[in-house]
Amino acid sequence: MSNKIYNWHFVASDIQSLGFGNFPIIELAIAEKTICLALYKETLFAFQAICPHAGAKMVNGYLDAQGNAVCPLHKYKFTLKIGYNVTGEGYNMRTYPIEIRDDGIFVGFLS
């Protein structure tokens, strides 16, 4: 059981208003943090905006067929759910929980 306490921050009223368009990854600033959001198979994920390996902007990357976020610089792949580096280089990406509520979409940052 997790004892993590999150501060929840409003992101948008709904997924359509986020403006994904033709891109599965977007970048936005929330509560003095810059994060990425990804939309994969109608599920929303939040993760750090900068690759933990060499600092590339993850918004310039893409999602592969398995739903991993792929860094644009060295093509390291990270799971969207927990940020685990699936290509074996040992760098893990920070992820953030998302809640979709009646009053909108929220992202959680640790207190």
N, C-alpha and C positions, 0 to 999 in steps of 0.2 A: 504494500500500500504506500502511495506517495504522500509525503507530508509537505510537498511544495505548495507555497502560497504565491498566487499570481495577482498582479495588478492588471485588470482588464481594460483595454483601450478600444474605443470605437474605430472601426476601419471604414465601413460603408453601410448603406442601408440594405444593399443586396449585391449579389455577384455581378449582375448586369451593369451596375453603376461603377464598377471598378475599371472598366475600359480595357479589358484584355485584347479585344479586337482579334487580329490574326496571331498575336503573340501569347504563348502559354505562360510567360514569366513577366511580371511587372515589378517595378521598384517604387517604394513610397516611404515617406518619413512619418513616423508615429512616435509620439512621446519622446522626442529627441533621439530616436534611433532610426536608422535607415535599414529597411528590411526588404526582402523579396517575397512576393506571393506568386504561387504557381497554381494553375488550374489544370488538373489531370483527371480525366474521366469523371467530370462534374464534381470533383472533390477539391477543396481549397487547402493549400499548405502554405506555411510561413517559415522562412529560414533566413539566415544571415545574408547580407547583401554582397559580402566580399568572400572570395574563395579562401579557405584556411591555409592553403598551400602557398600561393604566390601573390595573393591580393587582387586577382582579376575580378571585375564586376560580374556577378552571377547573372544579372539581367541580360547580359550580352551572350549568355550561354543558351542552352536549349534543353528540352526534355527528350530523353530517348524513348524507345518503344516500350520499355519496362517501367517508365515513369520515374527515372532517376534524373536529377538535375546534373547537367554536364557543364563543367567549367569551360569557358571559351578559350582559355590559354593552353592548358596541357591536357584537356579532355578527361580530367579526373571526374568520376561519377559518384554521386551521393544520393542515398535514399531520401525521398521527400518526408517520410514519416518520422525517422529518427536521426537523419543526417549521417548515417554510417557510410564510410568510404568503401564502395563495393568493388573498386578496381585495385584495392590492396596496397595503396601507398601509405596508409596509416593516418591520414588527416580526416577528422570528422567535422562536419558542419553543424553549427548550432541551429536548432529548430525551435519553433514557438507554437504553442497550442492555439487552435482556432475554435471559436464557438460561434455557431450560427443560431441566433435567438430571434424571437418575434420582433425585437426592436433593432435588429441589425447584425452585422458581423463584427466580432471582437477578437483581438489577439491578446495573448497573455504574456507578460514579462515577469520574471521572478522578482519578488519583493526584495 
